Structure formats: C-alpha cells, structure tokens
Amino acid sequence: MFFKKRGWKTFAAVSALSLALAACGSEDAGTDDGAVVDEGGATDDAPAVEETYNWQFVTEEVQGQVQYEYAAEFAELIHEKSDGQINIDVFEFGALGSEVDQVEQLQNGIVEFAIISPGFTGGMVAEGQVFALQFLFPDDQEVTQEILNTSEALHTDLAGMYEAHNIKPLAFFTEGAMQWTGSNELRTPADFENFKMRTQESPLIMESYRAYGADPSPLSWSELYTSLDRGVVDGQENPIFFIEDASFHEVQDHMTISNHNNYVAMTTVNPDFYNGLPEEIRALIDETVEEMQPRVFEMQAEMNEALLDSIIEDTENPTEVIELTEAEREAFRELALPVRDFFRDEVVGDEGRAMLELLEEEIAAAQ
Ligand code: 6CS
C-alpha cells in the first residue's frame, strides 16, 4: 500500500526544519541547474551524467497523498536512472509555506519542481481557472486523463500562459473526481443557499459556488479541518482520498458523490532551470514525467476507491453518503453552464477564449 495514515495533523511540525534544510540545499547546489561544482569549479565540459545534481520538489500534499507520493516516486525514478547522480528532496505541504508561497518559490527558482493546483494561481494566470469549470470534462476519468495528456489547448496555449509567469507545466493529471462534504445534506442547489463553502483562492471557483447560491470563502487547506469543526465554513469540495486522509469527514455529517468536477494538478518546473540543463538531462526528466502519468492515474484511482470504503465504514465518525442521480446532477449542470460565459466574458481575454474553445472541441472529440 503506498498510502500511510498520517495526514495534515503532523505536517506543521516539519515546517521550520524543512525550510532550513531547503535553504541549505539550494546553497549547496552551487549552480543554477543545481549541479554541484567539482574542485576545479567547472561543470560545463563534464558529461552531464557524471555531475551530481541536487534539486528540490515541493508539493501541496503530505505523505500518503497523491501529490507527495507522485513526487517521491518521480524522485526515486530519476535517482535510479541517473545512477544516483540526481538527488531530489521532496517536501510535504507546509514545509515551505502556503500553496501560494510555494508557487512563488518555483517562480524564483528557490525550488526546481512543484506540483501546483491551478486554483492557487487564479489571480495570476486567470486562464488556469478553466479547470474550475464544473461539468466541463467527461465523467469518465480515463477519457479525462487522456485529454489532460494530449490536449493542445492545455499543453501549448495554457502552458505558454504559465511560462510567461515563469512556471513551466510538464504534465496535467487528475487526482480524482471531486465530491462535496457539508454540515447539511447537499442534494439540490437549494441546499447551497447561504452555505459557507470553502474554496481555493480562485475567483472562478468562488463564482461557481455563487451560481449555486452559496457564500464562498477562500482558505488554505491547512486551516480547513479546524474551520469545518468550528463552523467557520459549512462545507468543501475535494477528491475522496483527500477528504478521508485530511479527516474532513470526521467533522462533516454529510458527503455527496456529485462528481461535479475533477481535481487537476500540474507537474511544473522552473523554466530557467529547465532550459539551462543539458539536453540529455531534460530528456530524462521528460521521459520520467511521461512514465508517471499512468502511475499517478492508478494511484489516485486506488486511493479514491479504498478511502470511500473507509469513510463509509468509519462508525466512530458517521458520515451520511449520498450519490446524486443524473437528474439531480443536471440541476447543478444547468447553473454551472453560465459560469463558462463568465469565464469568457469577465475572466480571460481573446487568448483565453480561444483556449477554451479549442479545449471544448477536444473534449467533444474525445467523447
Ligand atoms: O483542497 C485543497 O486545497 C487541497 N486539495 C488537494 C486534493 N490537494 C492539495 C490542495 O491544496
């Protein structure tokens, strides 16, 4: 089993120490590409595989959760393939600050790699909020992942928009379909009336919940358990594995299998660092990113399935789980569709509109 029950409760404790280690690591690295300078001080002429590289990879999740396990496996593969010449330190969420702080660290080259949820870059790369559009991607997770792997709209258009902000997306992957939890049952849009919904820091995610009549409130997930427990917010959305591992179900009486969206994350790299690497090292990274796509799909599917049972079977913290019928989902879909117009008219410009149009064509073709 690749996931371990540990969760959010311990991640804060590692923060200060990890931050100190991260700072040391990047000083040790010695060069922009993280290669350790040998005694002669030259790195350029030596074959790349004979150099030692030390890189940092930050995630928004903790051990046992999809992003962290992805990064740990990625680091292991790269280490093996480079005969131990490339070392990647993987950081749990909390080690280097908030989700937004982590994005800045990637942009500034303090860390080389990061897994970023586009929701946290909504104020900067408005177009990345396309993933917040509910009922846009197919319900079939495999078809969705195939689109995420091959979409020109995402890999060319959207990736270019991120690169303009010093973030290079290498891959997009789903962490699973998202579900709602609440202090009351969430079956119809009326149940969202004045419901204090926790969202990520994304104007479009907030707008999506306003469309249901809810009162959205952006929060880091590090504050979410306590906020749900104390009634600061009434509910939240996430894939099942995350709801269970972060123990949100312990402080929520209801869960709705709504499958209203996918949780999409991006594997990203600092573009200056990446472009400065020898070609063979870049090829090694690209090849490993590609290899990880089916792995992460398998990982999230296994975790989401197993942890649904765990929520249902948790009699100490009972959660009433309902699954929306297609007719019930339709009521939400109808309210979600006009949010696409909001995205086109209020959130993005011509390039963003063209990107969404192409993505919609790709989705239609895939179904
Ligand atoms: O809800 C959130 O903010 C968190 N959810 C997941 C699935 N991953 C990290 C993210 O920050």
Boltz pocket constraint, residues with backbone or C-beta under 6 A from the ligand:
constraints:
  - pocket:
      binder: B
      contacts: [[A, 60], [A, 61], [A, 99], [A, 117], [A, 175], [A, 200], [A, 219], [A, 220], [A, 221], [A, 237], [A, 238], [A, 239], [A, 242], [A, 263]]
      max_distance: 6.0
